[in-house]
Amino acid sequence: MSDLVLWHNPRCKKSRAALELLTDRGINPEIRLYLEDPPSEAELCDAIARLGVPPGEIVRRGDAKWAELALEDATDEALIAAMAQHPILIERPILFSKDDAAIGRPPENILGLIY
């Protein structure tokens, strides 16, 4: 098991770019295809704590599901529940180290975890 875990969507350009940044440096993180293996609410709470941001910072507001679910005025708890139920709403990619995390928007943001 790797010390790094990447919540990855291979269909996402930013996610692919982040993975390429890592592999170009000889780093092969454990890949979690979060759309196929969605994080639980507890895992999302842990991710949010590691990132040090409110839940709204890791939600993809431009996704059709955001509008469909009318989440604009949702509480933090409701956002976490929505992301657990609809992982397409989770911003990507997110790289996790043992104690920290970084959102790969832009992809270069993840480099702070490895340097």
SULBELGI-V280357 format. One record per backbone hydrogen bond with DSSP energy under -0.5 kcal/mol. NH is the residue of the N-H (numbers start at 1). CO is the residue of the C=O. E is the energy in kcal/mol with one decimal. If there is no record, write none. Layout:
# SULBELGI-V280357
nh=NH co=CO e=E
nh=NH co=CO e=E
This chain:
# SULBELGI-V280357
nh=5 co=96 e=-2.2
nh=6 co=30 e=-3.0
nh=7 co=5 e=-0.6
nh=7 co=94 e=-3.1
nh=8 co=6 e=-0.9
nh=8 co=32 e=-2.6
nh=12 co=9 e=-2.3
nh=16 co=12 e=-2.5
nh=17 co=13 e=-2.3
nh=18 co=14 e=-2.3
nh=19 co=15 e=-2.2
nh=20 co=16 e=-2.3
nh=21 co=17 e=-2.3
nh=22 co=18 e=-1.8
nh=23 co=19 e=-2.8
nh=24 co=20 e=-2.6
nh=25 co=21 e=-0.5
nh=25 co=22 e=-1.3
nh=26 co=23 e=-1.7
nh=27 co=22 e=-2.4
nh=28 co=26 e=-0.6
nh=29 co=27 e=-0.6
nh=30 co=4 e=-3.0
nh=32 co=6 e=-3.0
nh=32 co=30 e=-0.5
nh=33 co=31 e=-0.6
nh=34 co=8 e=-0.6
nh=34 co=32 e=-1.8
nh=36 co=33 e=-1.5
nh=37 co=33 e=-2.3
nh=44 co=40 e=-2.4
nh=45 co=41 e=-2.4
nh=46 co=42 e=-2.2
nh=47 co=43 e=-2.5
nh=48 co=44 e=-2.8
nh=49 co=45 e=-2.2
nh=50 co=46 e=-2.7
nh=51 co=47 e=-2.6
nh=52 co=48 e=-1.6
nh=53 co=48 e=-1.4
nh=57 co=54 e=-2.2
nh=58 co=55 e=-1.8
nh=59 co=56 e=-0.8
nh=60 co=89 e=-3.3
nh=61 co=59 e=-1.3
nh=63 co=60 e=-1.2
nh=66 co=63 e=-0.9
nh=67 co=63 e=-1.1
nh=68 co=64 e=-2.7
nh=69 co=65 e=-2.5
nh=70 co=67 e=-1.0
nh=71 co=66 e=-1.5
nh=74 co=71 e=-2.1
nh=79 co=75 e=-2.3
nh=80 co=76 e=-2.4
nh=81 co=77 e=-2.3
nh=82 co=78 e=-2.4
nh=83 co=79 e=-2.5
nh=84 co=80 e=-2.2
nh=85 co=81 e=-2.1
nh=86 co=82 e=-2.7
nh=89 co=86 e=-2.6
nh=90 co=87 e=-1.9
nh=91 co=58 e=-3.2
nh=93 co=7 e=-0.6
nh=94 co=7 e=-1.2
nh=95 co=102 e=-2.7
nh=96 co=5 e=-3.1
nh=97 co=100 e=-2.4
nh=101 co=50 e=-0.7
nh=102 co=95 e=-2.0
nh=104 co=93 e=-3.2
nh=105 co=103 e=-1.4
nh=109 co=106 e=-2.4
nh=110 co=107 e=-1.7
nh=111 co=108 e=-1.5
nh=112 co=109 e=-1.1
nh=113 co=110 e=-1.8
nh=114 co=111 e=-1.1
nh=115 co=111 e=-1.3
